[in-house]
Amino acid sequence: MPDAVAMGVALWDDIVLEDKLCYCYVCTTEEATYGQVIINDGSKLAISDGFGSNPPNATICKIIDNQLFKNRLLELLVS
């Protein structure tokens, strides 16, 4: 089942108040970490070993307008 907030952002991109371009890597071959997502946002504390030089490939939503999202979701559920 998709994440409700991710679906909300896909439907209504104006609910995003703050986002950031990042490099994301999904572990698909490492058995112990299979499915884990590693996010490098370029910050000083980010893991850079093997990830530092890769260009952004994802937009991470940091803050959404919660009230607007809830209102729109409720409108869909009630109608």
N, C-alpha and C positions, 0 to 999 in steps of 0.2 A: 504494500500500500504506500503510495507516495506521501511524503511529508506535506501536511496541510499548508504550512507557510510557504514551502517551495512552490506549490501549486498556486497559491495566492500571488506570489511574485510573478509567476509566469502569466497569470491572467491580468493582473493589475500592477504594472511596473511602477506606477506612481506611489505605491505604498512604501517603496524603499526610500528611507531617509539618508542612509549612509551605506556605501559599499566600497570594496577595494579589489583591485586586480591582483591576483595571486597565481603562483604556479602550484598546481595540485597533481599529486601522484597517487594512483590507486594501486595498492599491492595486489598483484595477481599471481605471482609465482612463489612468493615467500610463504611457506606453509604456516608459520607461527603468526604472521600478520595478515593473512589473506583477507582482503576486503577493507583493510584499513586505508584511510585517506590521509596522506601527509600534505599539509598546507604550508607553503613557504610564502610569507607575505613580504619578504625582503627586510624585515625588521632586524635589529641588532641581535635579538635573541632567537631568530629563526634558525632552523637547521640548514646549514649551507653546504655541508659535505655532500657533494653529488647533486645538489639542487640549486645552488646559488646562481649559476649562469643561465638557467632556463628562463625563457620569456613567459610572462603570464599566460595561462590557458583557461582561466576561470574567473568569474566575478563572484566574490563572497559578499553576501548581504550581512552587514553588521547591525544595522538598526532598521526596523520597519515601524510604520505608524500602526500600532496595535489596535487603536480604536477604529480607525478606518478599515483595517482588515476585518475585524470582528463585525462591524456594521455590514460590510459587503457580503461576508459569509452568511450572516443571518438573513439578509435579503434573499439570497439564493435558496436557503433552506425553507423559508416561509412561503415563497412564491410557488 
